[in-house]
Amino acid sequence: MTKSDPKPIQTPALPATGGRELSIQDFRGQPLVLYFYPRDNTPGCTRQGQDFRDHHEQFSKLGCAVVGVSRDSLRTHENFSAKHEFPFPLIADPDETLCNQFGVMKDKNMYGKKVRGIERSTFLIDAGGHIVREWRKVKVPGHVQEVLEAVREPG
């Protein structure tokens, strides 16, 4: 999936916070920041969510939606979202449907053991449903500001 793909991205509807089911198609007509993170309530993922929360008004003023995705359950997402007052939805992807579609599942080394998990990644999708920018192996500090600048860029 790259900008040169002629067809817009199509995804299945998956459960999201707020009692909704969401797909990428639900955001056609506006830019979308879709960010994948490893796990609710971990330090890096919490900070990343808080950064998107703290900049949410700026994204909204640009007409851009923000959606987070991890493999956690909807119940865990609801608690995480409520605890940190996230103004954007979190999609539960326990079957790795979106994760695999966006290629964010990677082998990682945790404490000397090989594990498979989400590589922190962010995608900027234009109003037509095409990926126009992607960030892989994201480091949290400064990332949300960089994404916001990309949304502001013309074209």
Backbone as ProteinMPNN parsed JSONL, in Angstrom:
{"seq_chain_A": "MTKSDPKPIQTPALPATGGRELSIQDFRGQPLVLYFYPRDNTPGCTRQGQDFRDHHEQFSKLGCAVVGVSRDSLRTHENFSAKHEFPFPLIADPDETLCNQFGVMKDKNMYGKKVRGIERSTFLIDAGGHIVREWRKVKVPGHVQEVLEAVREPG", "coords_chain_A": {"N_chain_A": [[0.833, -1.178, 0.0], [0.881, 1.937, -1.094], [1.324, 5.413, -1.934], [1.1, 5.39, -4.656], [-0.74, 3.456, -5.238], [-3.65, 2.825, -7.058], [-6.217, 2.308, -6.121], [-8.348, 3.201, -3.408], [-7.782, 2.526, 0.094], [-9.38, -0.236, 1.55], [-11.045, -1.445, 4.337], [-12.184, -3.851, 6.747], [-14.991, -3.312, 8.965], [-14.344, -2.789, 12.324], [-14.6, -3.389, 15.895], [-14.836, -0.498, 17.962], [-14.016, 2.013, 20.416], [-16.625, 3.707, 22.215], [-18.836, 2.361, 21.416], [-18.981, 1.795, 18.699], [-18.502, 0.532, 15.327], [-15.828, 0.661, 13.169], [-14.38, 1.521, 9.996], [-11.823, 2.213, 7.57], [-13.085, 3.404, 5.445], [-15.111, 4.881, 6.625], [-14.059, 7.344, 7.069], [-13.685, 8.689, 4.752], [-13.333, 11.551, 2.706], [-12.116, 13.182, 4.452], [-8.887, 13.868, 5.883], [-7.032, 11.297, 7.612], [-5.394, 10.21, 10.498], [-3.977, 7.302, 11.281], [-2.945, 5.419, 13.825], [-0.86, 2.849, 15.027], [-0.244, 0.972, 17.889], [1.608, -0.811, 20.434], [0.417, -1.7, 23.016], [-2.227, -1.125, 25.352], [-2.067, 1.001, 28.238], [0.687, 0.894, 28.752], [3.867, 2.476, 29.319], [5.041, 3.933, 27.011], [2.986, 3.769, 25.088], [0.885, 4.952, 26.423], [1.873, 7.561, 26.721], [2.043, 8.276, 24.002], [-0.677, 8.188, 23.224], [-1.63, 10.206, 24.92], [-0.26, 12.385, 23.856], [-1.426, 12.558, 21.29], [-3.987, 13.117, 22.191], [-3.566, 15.61, 23.462], [-2.973, 17.205, 21.297], [-5.196, 17.038, 19.796], [-7.215, 18.936, 19.233], [-5.923, 20.632, 17.442], [-5.525, 18.9, 15.257], [-8.209, 18.472, 14.632], [-9.048, 21.042, 13.869], [-7.832, 21.162, 11.442], [-9.368, 19.493, 10.053], [-8.852, 16.818, 10.29], [-9.111, 13.46, 11.223], [-8.316, 11.297, 13.993], [-7.272, 8.068, 14.831], [-6.636, 5.341, 16.925], [-5.041, 2.109, 17.031], [-4.789, -1.131, 18.367], [-3.968, -4.508, 19.448], [-5.38, -5.024, 21.689], [-8.271, -5.806, 23.759], [-11.676, -4.664, 23.302], [-12.835, -3.918, 25.702], [-10.579, -3.345, 27.314], [-9.591, -1.216, 25.815], [-11.708, 0.636, 26.145], [-11.495, 1.231, 28.9], [-8.853, 2.264, 28.996], [-9.082, 4.466, 27.273], [-11.051, 5.997, 28.615], [-9.771, 6.496, 31.056], [-7.677, 8.19, 30.287], [-8.967, 10.137, 28.936], [-9.302, 10.216, 26.071], [-10.128, 11.839, 23.104], [-10.673, 10.632, 20.732], [-11.388, 7.688, 18.747], [-10.48, 4.276, 19.635], [-9.527, 1.407, 17.987], [-10.215, -1.998, 18.334], [-8.254, -4.71, 17.562], [-7.903, -7.629, 17.831], [-7.591, -9.924, 16.27], [-5.699, -9.193, 14.488], [-6.304, -8.116, 12.003], [-6.341, -5.466, 10.756], [-3.751, -4.814, 11.495], [-2.194, -6.671, 10.067], [-2.94, -5.976, 7.469], [-1.78, -3.475, 7.23], [0.824, -4.112, 7.633], [2.199, -4.063, 10.138], [2.863, -5.938, 12.024], [5.515, -7.421, 13.624], [8.526, -9.323, 14.266], [9.923, -9.21, 17.418], [12.403, -8.512, 19.934], [12.19, -9.233, 23.181], [13.466, -8.874, 26.251], [15.365, -10.83, 25.658], [13.841, -12.8, 24.467], [12.18, -13.964, 21.565], [9.387, -12.364, 20.272], [6.201, -11.773, 18.761], [4.842, -8.803, 17.691], [3.191, -5.556, 17.596], [4.739, -3.147, 15.607], [5.351, 0.069, 16.431], [3.651, 2.347, 14.551], [2.591, 4.856, 12.2], [0.14, 6.162, 10.017], [-0.693, 8.434, 7.498], [-3.571, 9.175, 5.93], [-5.149, 10.235, 3.033], [-8.029, 12.295, 2.046], [-9.208, 10.849, 0.045], [-8.712, 8.255, 0.659], [-6.146, 7.183, 0.396], [-2.839, 6.224, 1.287], [-0.623, 8.684, 2.21], [1.58, 9.256, 3.636], [3.86, 7.58, 5.779], [5.02, 6.397, 8.916], [7.378, 4.403, 10.395], [8.613, 2.23, 12.999], [8.312, 4.056, 15.125], [9.384, 6.556, 17.356], [8.294, 7.851, 20.364], [8.659, 10.557, 21.58], [8.134, 13.765, 20.292], [6.896, 12.789, 18.006], [4.067, 13.103, 17.451], [3.872, 15.818, 16.957], [5.373, 15.947, 14.597], [3.715, 14.473, 12.881], [1.478, 16.138, 12.864], [2.554, 18.379, 11.581], [2.925, 17.248, 9.044], [0.275, 16.86, 8.29], [-0.479, 19.478, 8.002], [0.933, 20.227, 5.746], [0.696, 21.336, 2.392], [-1.026, 19.7, -0.329]], "CA_chain_A": [[0.0, 0.0, 0.0], [1.64, 3.171, -1.185], [0.593, 6.509, -2.561], [0.893, 5.098, -6.066], [-1.851, 2.529, -5.403], [-4.777, 3.557, -7.626], [-7.454, 2.098, -5.371], [-8.283, 3.589, -1.999], [-7.729, 1.448, 1.076], [-10.647, -0.784, 2.042], [-10.828, -2.273, 5.522], [-13.429, -4.279, 7.392], [-15.377, -2.574, 10.166], [-13.917, -3.465, 13.555], [-15.129, -2.723, 17.081], [-14.096, 0.661, 18.447], [-14.569, 2.645, 21.617], [-17.823, 4.505, 21.968], [-19.911, 1.511, 20.91], [-19.023, 1.865, 17.24], [-17.637, -0.278, 14.468], [-15.229, 1.613, 12.239], [-13.477, 1.106, 8.923], [-11.171, 3.366, 6.938], [-14.064, 4.042, 4.568], [-15.93, 5.812, 7.408], [-13.379, 8.633, 7.161], [-13.517, 9.278, 3.418], [-13.727, 12.954, 2.65], [-11.267, 13.937, 5.365], [-7.66, 13.148, 6.191], [-7.076, 10.426, 8.776], [-4.162, 9.693, 11.085], [-4.214, 5.978, 11.843], [-1.706, 5.029, 14.499], [-0.808, 1.515, 15.615], [0.612, 0.964, 19.071], [1.672, -2.181, 20.948], [-0.431, -2.177, 24.112], [-2.828, -0.152, 26.267], [-1.575, 1.154, 29.607], [2.138, 0.786, 28.903], [4.343, 3.865, 29.353], [5.172, 4.572, 25.701], [1.68, 3.834, 24.422], [0.107, 5.95, 27.154], [2.406, 8.88, 26.347], [1.661, 8.539, 22.626], [-2.099, 8.523, 23.243], [-1.782, 11.519, 25.553], [0.218, 13.386, 22.898], [-2.494, 12.747, 20.302], [-5.082, 13.8, 22.908], [-3.194, 16.999, 23.714], [-2.943, 17.918, 20.011], [-6.405, 16.665, 19.055], [-7.92, 20.13, 18.746], [-5.204, 21.116, 16.257], [-5.877, 17.998, 14.155], [-9.617, 18.728, 14.294], [-9.133, 22.32, 13.132], [-7.371, 20.873, 10.079], [-10.328, 18.55, 9.476], [-8.215, 15.503, 10.295], [-9.496, 12.526, 12.283], [-7.256, 10.484, 14.585], [-7.764, 6.781, 15.328], [-5.589, 4.442, 17.401], [-5.318, 0.68, 16.841], [-3.902, -2.149, 18.937], [-4.596, -5.831, 19.53], [-6.089, -5.144, 22.962], [-9.719, -6.003, 23.679], [-12.491, -3.46, 23.349], [-12.993, -3.558, 27.121], [-9.335, -2.695, 27.724], [-9.579, 0.081, 25.119], [-12.677, 1.541, 26.787], [-10.903, 1.663, 30.164], [-7.675, 3.078, 28.664], [-9.585, 5.707, 26.693], [-11.732, 6.758, 29.665], [-8.765, 6.903, 32.043], [-6.847, 9.27, 29.756], [-9.869, 11.087, 28.261], [-8.983, 10.332, 24.655], [-11.276, 12.342, 22.345], [-10.68, 9.915, 19.454], [-11.651, 6.263, 18.972], [-9.465, 3.232, 19.574], [-10.054, 0.199, 17.356], [-9.719, -3.272, 18.853], [-7.867, -5.584, 16.458], [-7.282, -8.813, 18.425], [-7.276, -10.909, 15.225], [-4.628, -8.6, 13.686], [-6.797, -7.856, 10.648], [-5.753, -4.204, 10.285], [-2.297, -4.892, 11.7], [-1.604, -7.389, 8.924], [-3.187, -5.211, 6.249], [-0.831, -2.367, 7.188], [2.175, -4.647, 7.77], [2.848, -3.58, 11.353], [3.244, -7.049, 12.903], [6.942, -7.698, 13.451], [9.2, -10.093, 15.3], [10.656, -8.316, 18.307], [13.198, -9.161, 20.958], [11.833, -8.701, 24.489], [14.189, -9.531, 27.335], [16.051, -12.0, 25.132], [12.921, -13.741, 23.831], [11.524, -13.504, 20.332], [7.927, -12.243, 20.354], [5.595, -11.088, 17.63], [4.026, -7.701, 18.197], [2.991, -4.381, 16.732], [5.779, -2.136, 15.5], [4.679, 1.367, 16.512], [3.616, 2.908, 13.199], [1.529, 5.831, 11.953], [-0.171, 6.361, 8.604], [-1.53, 9.571, 7.143], [-4.408, 8.762, 4.813], [-5.824, 11.43, 2.52], [-9.493, 12.279, 2.001], [-9.628, 9.848, -0.931], [-8.444, 6.915, 1.177], [-4.817, 6.726, -0.007], [-1.74, 6.532, 2.203], [0.258, 9.708, 1.657], [2.803, 9.286, 4.448], [3.89, 6.572, 6.836], [6.134, 6.412, 9.859], [7.608, 3.077, 10.967], [9.546, 2.229, 14.139], [8.102, 5.376, 15.712], [9.816, 6.937, 18.696], [7.194, 8.691, 20.827], [8.912, 11.989, 21.765], [8.117, 14.604, 19.095], [6.234, 12.157, 16.863], [2.755, 13.673, 17.146], [4.131, 17.13, 16.342], [5.808, 15.675, 13.224], [2.522, 14.074, 12.133], [0.672, 17.353, 12.719], [3.191, 19.178, 10.52], [2.632, 16.591, 7.767], [-1.129, 17.149, 7.964], [-0.527, 20.892, 7.59], [1.594, 20.416, 4.453], [-0.242, 21.312, 1.259], [-0.863, 18.704, -1.353]], "C_chain_A": [[0.879, 1.244, 0.0], [0.8, 4.217, -1.887], [0.277, 6.197, -4.019], [-0.241, 4.094, -6.309], [-3.061, 3.289, -5.927], [-6.061, 3.433, -6.812], [-7.296, 2.579, -3.934], [-8.274, 2.349, -1.104], [-9.155, 1.053, 1.468], [-10.32, -1.645, 3.249], [-12.17, -2.737, 6.059], [-13.741, -3.372, 8.575], [-14.998, -3.416, 11.381], [-14.452, -2.704, 14.763], [-14.211, -1.605, 17.566], [-14.768, 1.211, 19.696], [-15.77, 3.495, 21.248], [-18.956, 3.699, 21.376], [-20.055, 1.521, 19.401], [-18.253, 0.719, 16.603], [-17.128, 0.679, 13.411], [-14.387, 0.919, 11.186], [-12.847, 2.377, 8.354], [-12.176, 4.135, 6.076], [-14.937, 5.064, 5.308], [-15.332, 7.213, 7.45], [-13.123, 9.274, 5.8], [-14.038, 10.706, 3.438], [-12.936, 13.818, 3.623], [-9.968, 13.164, 5.565], [-7.806, 12.362, 7.496], [-5.664, 10.068, 9.204], [-4.537, 8.387, 11.766], [-2.91, 5.544, 12.494], [-1.877, 3.693, 15.202], [0.172, 1.544, 16.78], [0.539, -0.414, 19.724], [0.636, -2.556, 22.004], [-0.957, -1.033, 24.982], [-2.098, -0.164, 27.608], [-0.103, 0.826, 29.812], [2.701, 2.207, 28.77], [4.418, 4.566, 27.992], [3.837, 4.764, 24.997], [0.773, 4.856, 25.109], [0.566, 7.349, 26.757], [1.989, 9.251, 24.92], [0.183, 8.938, 22.551], [-2.354, 9.891, 23.845], [-1.32, 12.633, 24.622], [-0.831, 13.632, 21.813], [-3.684, 13.462, 20.945], [-4.776, 15.295, 23.041], [-3.149, 17.843, 22.443], [-4.229, 17.712, 19.204], [-7.139, 17.875, 18.475], [-7.251, 20.684, 17.484], [-5.496, 20.222, 15.04], [-7.308, 18.286, 13.69], [-9.781, 20.003, 13.487], [-8.678, 22.152, 11.685], [-8.299, 19.88, 9.375], [-9.843, 17.114, 9.47], [-8.683, 14.676, 11.487], [-8.257, 11.771, 12.758], [-7.899, 9.215, 15.116], [-6.551, 5.945, 15.743], [-6.013, 2.998, 17.233], [-4.3, -0.142, 17.623], [-4.672, -3.465, 19.005], [-5.372, -6.018, 20.829], [-7.593, -5.281, 22.735], [-10.447, -4.661, 23.735], [-12.646, -2.99, 24.797], [-11.753, -2.829, 27.642], [-9.225, -1.311, 27.096], [-10.506, 1.08, 25.804], [-12.103, 2.093, 28.084], [-9.725, 2.613, 29.939], [-8.115, 4.457, 28.171], [-10.236, 6.592, 27.756], [-10.724, 7.321, 30.674], [-7.981, 8.133, 31.581], [-7.644, 10.291, 28.939], [-9.482, 11.311, 26.803], [-10.227, 10.778, 23.89], [-11.423, 11.671, 20.973], [-10.899, 8.437, 19.736], [-10.392, 5.41, 18.926], [-10.136, 1.994, 18.997], [-9.393, -1.024, 17.979], [-9.473, -4.216, 17.679], [-7.2, -6.864, 16.978], [-6.915, -9.891, 17.41], [-6.215, -10.406, 14.252], [-5.026, -8.327, 12.245], [-6.175, -6.592, 10.07], [-4.236, -4.238, 10.401], [-1.61, -5.581, 10.522], [-1.792, -6.611, 7.629], [-2.171, -4.067, 6.101], [0.615, -2.816, 7.442], [2.912, -4.189, 9.011], [3.228, -4.688, 12.335], [4.688, -7.439, 12.591], [7.435, -8.61, 14.56], [10.05, -9.119, 16.109], [11.457, -9.152, 19.301], [12.868, -8.503, 22.29], [12.545, -9.512, 25.559], [14.814, -10.848, 26.87], [15.156, -13.037, 24.478], [12.337, -13.121, 22.576], [10.015, -13.503, 20.553], [7.441, -11.516, 19.111], [4.679, -10.008, 18.185], [3.933, -6.571, 17.202], [4.235, -3.496, 16.788], [5.058, -0.791, 15.47], [4.802, 2.079, 15.162], [2.437, 3.86, 13.065], [1.389, 6.025, 10.453], [-1.046, 7.592, 8.454], [-2.248, 9.191, 5.854], [-5.187, 9.989, 4.338], [-7.331, 11.236, 2.431], [-10.034, 11.247, 1.017], [-9.342, 8.418, -0.494], [-7.106, 6.336, 0.766], [-3.781, 7.11, 1.041], [-0.835, 7.558, 1.529], [1.563, 9.829, 2.439], [2.732, 8.167, 5.465], [5.156, 6.712, 7.645], [6.212, 5.019, 10.447], [8.621, 3.204, 12.104], [9.511, 3.58, 14.861], [8.704, 5.462, 17.114], [8.824, 7.996, 19.164], [7.543, 10.178, 20.946], [8.974, 12.746, 20.43], [7.337, 14.049, 17.917], [4.919, 12.837, 16.486], [2.916, 15.049, 16.491], [4.558, 16.955, 14.878], [4.618, 15.279, 12.344], [1.636, 15.297, 11.878], [1.248, 18.245, 11.622], [2.907, 18.57, 9.145], [1.19, 16.84, 7.341], [-1.266, 18.573, 7.453], [0.051, 21.131, 6.206], [0.566, 20.396, 3.325], [0.027, 20.124, 0.345], [-1.125, 17.331, -0.936]], "O_chain_A": [[1.538, 1.551, 0.993], [-0.295, 3.936, -2.372], [-0.713, 6.693, -4.557], [-0.66, 3.898, -7.45], [-3.471, 4.284, -5.329], [-6.892, 4.34, -6.81], [-6.247, 2.392, -3.318], [-8.706, 1.269, -1.507], [-10.015, 1.906, 1.686], [-9.419, -2.482, 3.192], [-13.187, -2.077, 5.843], [-12.842, -2.734, 9.123], [-15.3, -4.607, 11.445], [-14.727, -1.508, 14.67], [-12.987, -1.739, 17.579], [-15.926, 0.913, 19.989], [-15.909, 3.943, 20.11], [-19.932, 4.266, 20.885], [-21.144, 1.28, 18.88], [-17.464, 0.034, 17.253], [-17.906, 1.428, 12.82], [-13.768, -0.116, 11.434], [-13.302, 3.485, 8.639], [-12.123, 5.362, 5.99], [-15.446, 6.003, 4.696], [-16.014, 8.167, 7.824], [-12.426, 10.284, 5.706], [-15.034, 11.023, 4.088], [-13.068, 15.042, 3.621], [-9.948, 11.94, 5.433], [-8.6, 12.72, 8.367], [-4.837, 9.672, 8.383], [-5.322, 8.373, 12.714], [-1.904, 5.328, 11.819], [-2.878, 3.436, 15.871], [1.278, 2.074, 16.665], [-0.467, -1.112, 19.591], [0.029, -3.623, 21.909], [-0.226, -0.098, 25.307], [-1.583, -1.192, 28.048], [0.312, 0.514, 30.928], [2.057, 3.059, 28.159], [3.91, 5.677, 27.842], [3.593, 5.803, 24.383], [-0.01, 5.541, 24.451], [-0.258, 8.222, 26.487], [1.626, 10.397, 24.654], [-0.164, 9.916, 21.889], [-3.188, 10.65, 23.351], [-1.918, 13.709, 24.597], [-1.098, 14.779, 21.456], [-4.314, 14.312, 20.316], [-5.63, 16.137, 22.765], [-3.273, 19.066, 22.508], [-4.33, 18.163, 18.063], [-7.625, 17.826, 17.346], [-7.931, 21.148, 16.569], [-5.689, 20.721, 13.932], [-7.577, 18.336, 12.49], [-10.559, 20.047, 12.534], [-9.091, 22.909, 10.807], [-8.043, 19.478, 8.24], [-10.364, 16.282, 8.727], [-8.652, 15.144, 12.626], [-7.281, 11.625, 12.023], [-8.94, 9.265, 15.771], [-5.567, 5.851, 15.009], [-7.203, 2.686, 17.285], [-3.098, 0.115, 17.553], [-5.855, -3.534, 18.67], [-5.965, -7.076, 21.042], [-8.117, -4.928, 21.678], [-9.886, -3.654, 24.167], [-12.592, -1.791, 25.072], [-11.868, -1.814, 28.329], [-8.821, -0.351, 27.752], [-10.135, 2.233, 26.018], [-12.209, 3.291, 28.347], [-9.612, 3.64, 30.608], [-7.584, 5.481, 28.601], [-9.999, 7.8, 27.791], [-10.822, 8.476, 31.087], [-7.66, 9.009, 32.384], [-7.072, 11.193, 28.328], [-9.35, 12.449, 26.353], [-11.279, 10.153, 24.018], [-12.223, 12.115, 20.15], [-10.627, 7.974, 20.844], [-9.396, 5.752, 18.289], [-11.195, 1.582, 19.468], [-8.173, -1.079, 18.13], [-10.382, -4.487, 16.895], [-6.062, -7.158, 16.613], [-6.016, -10.692, 17.665], [-5.867, -11.103, 13.299], [-4.172, -8.308, 11.359], [-5.55, -6.638, 9.01], [-3.524, -3.754, 9.522], [-0.571, -5.126, 10.044], [-0.899, -6.591, 6.783], [-1.756, -3.734, 4.991], [1.526, -1.989, 7.463], [4.118, -3.949, 8.961], [3.847, -4.416, 13.365], [5.034, -7.743, 11.449], [6.855, -8.67, 15.644], [10.797, -8.313, 15.554], [11.209, -10.345, 19.475], [13.221, -7.345, 22.513], [12.259, -10.695, 25.748], [14.795, -11.847, 27.589], [15.647, -14.052, 23.984], [12.041, -11.928, 22.526], [9.437, -14.507, 20.968], [8.177, -10.747, 18.493], [3.842, -10.273, 19.048], [4.513, -6.616, 16.117], [4.718, -3.143, 17.864], [4.244, -0.542, 14.58], [5.903, 2.373, 14.696], [1.413, 3.696, 13.729], [2.375, 6.049, 9.716], [-2.018, 7.772, 9.188], [-1.622, 8.922, 4.829], [-5.805, 10.692, 5.137], [-7.846, 10.152, 2.705], [-11.182, 10.816, 1.133], [-9.691, 7.472, -1.2], [-6.937, 5.117, 0.782], [-3.844, 8.197, 1.615], [-0.344, 7.337, 0.422], [2.529, 10.428, 1.966], [1.653, 7.841, 5.958], [6.213, 7.089, 7.137], [5.213, 4.504, 10.949], [9.388, 4.165, 12.162], [10.551, 4.163, 15.164], [8.549, 4.558, 17.935], [8.543, 8.942, 18.429], [6.779, 11.005, 20.449], [9.768, 12.408, 19.552], [7.131, 14.752, 16.928], [4.688, 13.116, 15.309], [2.171, 15.393, 15.573], [4.146, 17.733, 14.017], [4.528, 15.704, 11.192], [1.106, 15.458, 10.779], [0.499, 18.805, 10.821], [2.673, 19.303, 8.183], [0.917, 17.014, 6.153], [-2.08, 18.844, 6.57], [-0.289, 22.118, 5.553], [-0.324, 19.547, 3.301], [1.146, 19.618, 0.258], [-1.011, 16.409, -1.744]]}, "name": "protein", "num_of_chains": 1, "seq": "MTKSDPKPIQTPALPATGGRELSIQDFRGQPLVLYFYPRDNTPGCTRQGQDFRDHHEQFSKLGCAVVGVSRDSLRTHENFSAKHEFPFPLIADPDETLCNQFGVMKDKNMYGKKVRGIERSTFLIDAGGHIVREWRKVKVPGHVQEVLEAVREPG"}
